[in-house]
Structures are given as structure tokens and as C-alpha cells.
């Protein structure tokens, strides 16, 4: 089975290309080429089409040029990883010319084998080093593993809390998820209630136990009041926009994808940070929580048993010496157990 993995939403715009071109040139990583998507095909493993420990995978890494001033020619790529749980097999491939705004994949698949001992749900870091007519550049990307399990709700117990007015340090409220292991494969954030007299002052960010952060919303709602039953979910159809009316009741895409938290430790302290960026209006965080989905991995099939040995040849030890035509049958040329007389 084949699966396409997109790690972020993209918008190809001329302004973004110009910003990339304005960056100072360097030997690596500063060409205007970025990760677009990753296509994964399971070539050996349990056959469920999900990247999991013990699988061997064919990888097509699609990259995209944001440089509108030139076409990158003579492109080839070499794949590498810092993970000790992954062995890269086929590591090199040619690429077609990289044209502005056109996702382009390697001509022949890269190959990677995941160890049986790697943790389910861990993301594998890869670096694709591209050689181009404009020089080399590095394109980093991650390979997520596992599939999403059922969501479980966790609610904060340290609310209500006042939101500091005009304070860049803001408010940090926590949710603690118990347990000793496991990785995240899906996350939703529920803002049950924020009381505030100017929503446009507020920026909300979720921080994982390992320090990853995702901005949920920032400076939206103008002079509108409050957040009421607001849910942030990557699967929503639209984010909170400047024209969205407070109190934002419903389900919205976060400003940054929550999928960036996939592979983070599930157990530990999850933090909602709220910064009120302008003085003059006050409020409180009254209720919030998260819905977390753990990564699940199917076991690999057991190794095949060797075929049983063939049976020993049959021996004639004096049974039926006659051939049925009066002639004697020759004695077998082997020892037979003696029988009592």
C-alpha cells in the first residue's frame, strides 16, 4: 500500500519566493527549495501500509522550488538519517529539473528499513542533500510512524487563572497526562472558556512535554469578547480569521498544524500559554483541555518455520519376499532388526 504524508500546509506565493531569495547565500540549506510531501510504500513487513517498526519502506521525497528567478538543473539527491533505528538502503537518486512551484520527486525510490526495536510513533529525522546547478542544499523532513489510536480527553485542573495584562511572559496553564511511555499521533485542543474583553490581544500556544510548540491562534477577533467552546483540530475546514466573530464557538484549524506534535511523548505536562500582548483589557482562563490520540503499531508476522525433514526411506525386512510370479525377491542391502523365533 502507498501513503502520502504532508507535514505542513503550503502556499506558493511570489512574496515567499522573494523572501527566500533575500536570504544570505551559503553552501548548504539556503537555496529556496523545501520539503513538499513524502510518499511511503511498504515493501516488506506486516503489509498494513503503515510505517512501523520492522518495516522496509520505499520513499519518494517530493521537494519544491520557491525560486522564481531560475530553474535548478542537474539535480541529484542523497538521503541520510541520524537515527540509529533506521538503515538507509538505496540512498541516491536523480531528480528532474526543479521548476518554481512544482513538486518534484526522486526518479527512483529511496529505501529505509526500520528496526524492530524502535519505539512506535517515533518520528524518523531525514536529511536530503541535493546537488543542483546552483550548488548544494539540505532539505530536512520527518517520517512519522504508527497509526492513530482512540482519542482520550484530559482537562486542566489548575483553572481558573488570571491572564496577565500586557505581559509577554503570559499565563502558563497545564494538563498532566499520566503513564510512563507512548507517543502522540493526534491532538485536539479544547478551550472551554476564556473571559476577555479584547480577543485581538491574545495569542494561544500549546507546548508539549518535550518542548515543541504550536500556535493555535494569534491576534484575531479584534474587540470581540471571550472564547466559548472553541476547538482547534487539524481536520477542521478553516482557521480563525480576522473576520471570524468572537467568541469562536465551533471547530477551527490551528494557526500552525497540531500534527507537528506527532511523535512527542504522550505522558507528561502539556502547557497552554496565553499572552495578552497589549495593556488595557483583562481576562481569565476558565477551562481548557486536550484530546490526545496515542500511536499504535501492529506486530510483525512471526518468521516462517523451516519445512519438516523428509521421511526416511521404507525398508523391506522380510515382509512379502515373493514377487507373485514364483521368483524370489532380492534381500534388501541393509540391516534389519532381528525378530524373536
Secondary structure, 3 states (H helix, E strand, C coil): CEEEECCCCCCCCHHHHHHHHCCCCCCCCCCCEEEEEEEEEEEECCCCCCCCCCCEEEEEEEEEECCCCCCECCCEEEEEECCCCEEECCCEEEECCECECCCECECCCEEEEECCCCCCCCCEEEEEEEEECCEEEEEEEEECCCEEEEEEEEECCCCCEEECCCEEEEEEEEEEECCCCCEEEEEEEEEEEEEECCHHHEEEEEECCCCCEEEEEECCCCCCCCEEEEEECCCCCCECCCCCCCCCCEEEECCCCHHHHCCCECCEEEEEEEEECCCCCCEEEEEEEEEEEEEECCCCCCCCCCCCCCCCCCCCCCCCCECCCCCECCCCCCCCCCCCC
